[in-house]
Amino acid sequence: MKKVLLLLASLFLVFTACTKTDKPADKVVEIKVSKNGYEPDVIHLKKGQVVLFKITALDEGIGDDYTEKYYGHCFYILPPYDVMVENIKKGETKEVKVKMIYPGKFLFTCPYCSGIFPTKGKIIVQ
């Protein structure tokens, strides 16, 4: 019985702590990414907001060979958010909605090219 309760409690936490959402956005944040980094690179948000991030790649990032597994740029908000938008082509805009449930300072980056280009930024949730 204890194992069942622990399993149910764990599932509850997983489903209630999910940060990606389909709910209507409270705020839209447009982000441009290039080999020079993100613009803006510091974003201030409020706890509880649903934010629609619109990420546009201004250049080809790590490359434009679309037959490769990874190309272009990406947008990754590190844990506890753990939200990834992959393979953004030059000139393309991809979107993701995130509910800002954790207060604090959180790094976002492009894991593809973070060792090559200065692609990182900070989200501050108050």
Buried (B, 14 or more C-beta within 10 A) or exposed (E): EEEEEEEEEEEEEEEEEEBEBEEEBBEEBEBBBBBEBBEEBEBEBEEEBBBBBBBBBBBBBBEEEEEEEBBBBBBBBBEEBEBEBBBBBBEEEBEBBBBBBBEEEBBBBBBBBBEEBBBBBBBEBE
